[in-house]
Amino acid sequence: MGTEENELYLLGRGKAEPRHISGNKRKLAVSILEEVAGILNSRQIL
């Protein structure tokens, strides 16, 4: 498993500023999944 630092800027739906995340790939993946889950949970089921 690598120890290199990675950086990511997430542009969330309805957010004015991107969110900066840095860390290992696992941390970035968790952040992406949390953002997607938040978007999906905010949608109304018709």
MARFI-225829 format. One record per atom (N, C-alpha, C, O): residue number from 1; x, y, z. Coordinates in nm, 4 decimals. Last residue first. Layout:
! MARFI-225829
[NUM, [X, Y, Z]]
...
END
This chain:
! MARFI-225829
[46, [-4.0030, 1.0319, -0.6397]]
[46, [-4.1381, 1.0631, -0.6892]]
[46, [-4.2158, 0.9374, -0.7174]]
[46, [-4.3312, 0.9443, -0.7596]]
[45, [-3.7842, 1.1136, -0.3928]]
[45, [-3.8344, 1.0011, -0.4720]]
[45, [-3.9778, 1.0329, -0.5111]]
[45, [-4.0629, 1.0577, -0.4256]]
[44, [-3.5550, 1.3794, -0.3990]]
[44, [-3.6861, 1.3291, -0.3581]]
[44, [-3.7273, 1.2163, -0.4510]]
[44, [-3.7076, 1.2232, -0.5723]]
[43, [-3.2168, 1.3906, -0.2981]]
[43, [-3.3159, 1.3822, -0.4058]]
[43, [-3.4456, 1.3246, -0.3528]]
[43, [-3.4454, 1.2322, -0.2715]]
[42, [-3.0427, 1.3621, -0.0925]]
[42, [-3.1144, 1.4891, -0.1010]]
[42, [-3.2209, 1.4883, -0.2103]]
[42, [-3.3063, 1.5769, -0.2139]]
[41, [-2.9176, 1.1208, -0.1298]]
[41, [-3.0134, 1.1318, -0.0197]]
[41, [-3.0952, 1.2597, -0.0272]]
[41, [-3.2059, 1.2652, 0.0264]]
[40, [-2.7436, 1.1845, -0.3402]]
[40, [-2.8522, 1.0886, -0.3619]]
[40, [-2.9581, 1.0981, -0.2535]]
[40, [-3.0770, 1.0846, -0.2824]]
[39, [-2.5710, 1.3633, -0.2102]]
[39, [-2.6480, 1.4066, -0.3271]]
[39, [-2.7668, 1.3142, -0.3491]]
[39, [-2.8782, 1.3605, -0.3739]]
[38, [-2.4643, 1.1960, -0.0124]]
[38, [-2.5377, 1.3165, 0.0248]]
[38, [-2.6237, 1.3684, -0.0889]]
[38, [-2.7364, 1.4126, -0.0669]]
[37, [-2.3338, 1.0068, -0.1712]]
[37, [-2.4451, 0.9647, -0.0852]]
[37, [-2.5289, 1.0848, -0.0434]]
[37, [-2.6517, 1.0762, -0.0394]]
[36, [-2.1347, 1.1715, -0.2829]]
[36, [-2.2352, 1.1085, -0.3693]]
[36, [-2.3566, 1.0655, -0.2873]]
[36, [-2.4703, 1.0859, -0.3298]]
[35, [-1.9903, 1.2328, -0.0484]]
[35, [-2.0497, 1.3397, -0.1294]]
[35, [-2.1604, 1.2841, -0.2190]]
[35, [-2.2677, 1.3435, -0.2295]]
[34, [-1.9062, 0.9799, 0.0330]]
[34, [-1.9913, 1.0599, 0.1216]]
[34, [-2.0621, 1.1698, 0.0436]]
[34, [-2.1799, 1.1969, 0.0666]]
[33, [-1.7427, 0.9098, -0.1844]]
[33, [-1.8646, 0.8332, -0.1577]]
[33, [-1.9593, 0.9078, -0.0648]]
[33, [-2.0809, 0.9000, -0.0820]]
[32, [-1.5367, 1.1000, -0.1512]]
[32, [-1.6174, 1.0982, -0.2737]]
[32, [-1.7484, 1.0253, -0.2492]]
[32, [-1.8544, 1.0737, -0.2889]]
[31, [-1.4342, 1.0217, 0.0986]]
[31, [-1.4891, 1.1561, 0.0803]]
[31, [-1.5785, 1.1638, -0.0428]]
[31, [-1.6841, 1.2269, -0.0392]]
[30, [-1.3416, 0.7648, 0.0397]]
[30, [-1.4467, 0.7828, 0.1406]]
[30, [-1.5130, 0.9190, 0.1229]]
[30, [-1.6354, 0.9298, 0.1314]]
[29, [-1.1391, 0.8291, -0.1448]]
[29, [-1.2538, 0.7484, -0.1869]]
[29, [-1.3701, 0.7637, -0.0893]]
[29, [-1.4851, 0.7744, -0.1317]]
[28, [-0.9593, 0.9677, 0.0205]]
[28, [-1.0236, 1.0366, -0.0902]]
[28, [-1.1474, 0.9613, -0.1370]]
[28, [-1.2500, 1.0229, -0.1658]]
[27, [-0.8821, 0.7577, 0.1899]]
[27, [-0.9478, 0.8755, 0.2465]]
[27, [-1.0211, 0.9533, 0.1373]]
[27, [-1.1330, 0.9999, 0.1591]]
[26, [-0.7575, 0.5899, 0.0014]]
[26, [-0.8738, 0.5421, 0.0771]]
[26, [-0.9527, 0.6594, 0.1352]]
[26, [-1.0757, 0.6605, 0.1302]]
[25, [-0.5372, 0.7357, -0.0836]]
[25, [-0.6462, 0.7081, -0.1774]]
[25, [-0.7719, 0.6606, -0.1066]]
[25, [-0.8826, 0.6896, -0.1520]]
[24, [-0.4443, 0.9765, 0.1733]]
[24, [-0.4244, 0.8566, 0.0927]]
[24, [-0.5484, 0.8292, 0.0078]]
[24, [-0.6522, 0.8928, 0.0262]]
[23, [-0.4813, 1.3337, 0.1290]]
[23, [-0.4554, 1.2137, 0.2070]]
[23, [-0.4341, 1.0947, 0.1160]]
[23, [-0.4088, 1.1100, -0.0035]]
[22, [-0.7048, 1.6087, 0.1126]]
[22, [-0.5748, 1.5488, 0.0852]]
[22, [-0.5564, 1.4292, 0.1768]]
[22, [-0.6096, 1.4248, 0.2877]]
[21, [-0.9488, 1.8146, -0.0266]]
[21, [-0.9216, 1.6948, 0.0524]]
[21, [-0.7830, 1.6450, 0.0139]]
[21, [-0.7486, 1.6400, -0.1042]]
[20, [-1.1463, 2.1008, -0.0459]]
[20, [-1.0136, 2.0427, -0.0654]]
[20, [-0.9943, 1.9253, 0.0297]]
[20, [-1.0199, 1.9353, 0.1497]]
[19, [-1.4391, 2.1772, -0.2123]]
[19, [-1.3849, 2.1290, -0.0848]]
[19, [-1.2525, 2.0583, -0.1130]]
[19, [-1.2472, 1.9663, -0.1947]]
[18, [-1.5263, 2.4781, -0.3902]]
[18, [-1.4835, 2.3378, -0.3856]]
[18, [-1.4265, 2.3031, -0.2486]]
[18, [-1.3728, 2.3888, -0.1785]]
[17, [-1.8112, 2.6860, -0.3198]]
[17, [-1.6665, 2.6647, -0.3197]]
[17, [-1.6333, 2.5157, -0.3201]]
[17, [-1.7036, 2.4360, -0.2579]]
[16, [-2.0900, 2.6654, -0.3341]]
[16, [-2.0208, 2.7730, -0.4040]]
[16, [-1.8711, 2.7454, -0.4190]]
[16, [-1.8120, 2.7790, -0.5216]]
[15, [-2.2997, 2.3885, -0.4000]]
[15, [-2.1977, 2.4494, -0.3144]]
[15, [-2.1188, 2.5512, -0.3960]]
[15, [-2.0851, 2.5268, -0.5119]]
[14, [-2.4725, 2.2382, -0.5533]]
[14, [-2.5260, 2.3510, -0.4794]]
[14, [-2.4269, 2.4186, -0.3862]]
[14, [-2.4668, 2.4984, -0.3014]]
[13, [-2.2787, 1.9516, -0.5237]]
[13, [-2.3987, 2.0088, -0.5841]]
[13, [-2.4519, 2.1208, -0.4946]]
[13, [-2.4737, 2.1008, -0.3751]]
[12, [-1.9256, 2.0033, -0.4886]]
[12, [-2.0537, 1.9464, -0.4486]]
[12, [-2.1695, 2.0191, -0.5140]]
[12, [-2.1574, 2.1347, -0.5544]]
[11, [-1.6355, 1.9328, -0.6048]]
[11, [-1.7368, 2.0337, -0.6332]]
[11, [-1.8716, 1.9717, -0.6031]]
[11, [-1.9253, 1.8960, -0.6840]]
[10, [-1.3380, 1.8642, -0.4427]]
[10, [-1.4734, 1.8173, -0.4713]]
[10, [-1.5653, 1.9363, -0.4934]]
[10, [-1.5718, 2.0282, -0.4117]]
[9, [-1.0124, 1.8125, -0.5182]]
[9, [-1.1078, 1.9205, -0.4943]]
[9, [-1.2445, 1.8700, -0.5371]]
[9, [-1.2651, 1.8369, -0.6538]]
[8, [-0.7386, 1.6367, -0.3809]]
[8, [-0.8624, 1.6338, -0.4577]]
[8, [-0.9450, 1.7558, -0.4202]]
[8, [-0.9471, 1.7972, -0.3043]]
[7, [-0.4230, 1.4720, -0.3588]]
[7, [-0.5086, 1.5875, -0.3350]]
[7, [-0.6268, 1.5829, -0.4296]]
[7, [-0.6178, 1.5329, -0.5417]]
[6, [-0.2209, 1.2374, -0.1779]]
[6, [-0.2989, 1.2741, -0.2951]]
[6, [-0.3861, 1.3928, -0.2581]]
[6, [-0.4195, 1.4126, -0.1413]]
[5, [0.0892, 1.1145, -0.0683]]
[5, [-0.0246, 1.2034, -0.0441]]
[5, [-0.0907, 1.2361, -0.1775]]
[5, [-0.0227, 1.2596, -0.2775]]
[4, [0.1994, 0.7716, -0.0471]]
[4, [0.2025, 0.9049, -0.1059]]
[4, [0.0744, 0.9828, -0.0752]]
[4, [-0.0331, 0.9253, -0.0586]]
[3, [0.2194, 0.5166, 0.0341]]
[3, [0.2111, 0.6161, 0.1411]]
[3, [0.2081, 0.7579, 0.0855]]
[3, [0.2135, 0.8544, 0.1618]]
[2, [0.0594, 0.2185, -0.0888]]
[2, [0.1412, 0.3380, -0.1012]]
[2, [0.1198, 0.4357, 0.0134]]
[2, [0.0160, 0.4361, 0.0795]]
[1, [0.0848, -0.1164, 0.0000]]
[1, [0.0000, 0.0000, 0.0000]]
[1, [0.0896, 0.1231, 0.0000]]
[1, [0.1841, 0.1319, 0.0784]]
END
